[in-house]
Amino acid sequence: MKANSPPEPLYTFTYPNLGYSIQIVPHTAADRTKIKREAKSRHLSLRDYCQDEIIGSMVLAEFE
């Protein structure tokens, strides 16, 4: 990853019927590794882990 380039998405959920996509984009290589490690430790696929993180963030945003 170049210093001036944006980080690459780790996972993308595409919702064509809704007209948008949601991406998980770790800011550093360490964050990318941490996400993969946490998914594995919870016995979840990367897709399921990322989906849980997105849903959790959306729910918490509703309470703020």
Secondary structure as GFF3:
##gff-version 3
##sequence-region A 1 64
A	DSSP	beta_strand	11	15	.	.	.	ID=ss1
A	DSSP	beta_strand	20	24	.	.	.	ID=ss2
A	DSSP	alpha_helix	29	41	.	.	.	ID=ss3
A	DSSP	alpha_helix	46	63	.	.	.	ID=ss4
###
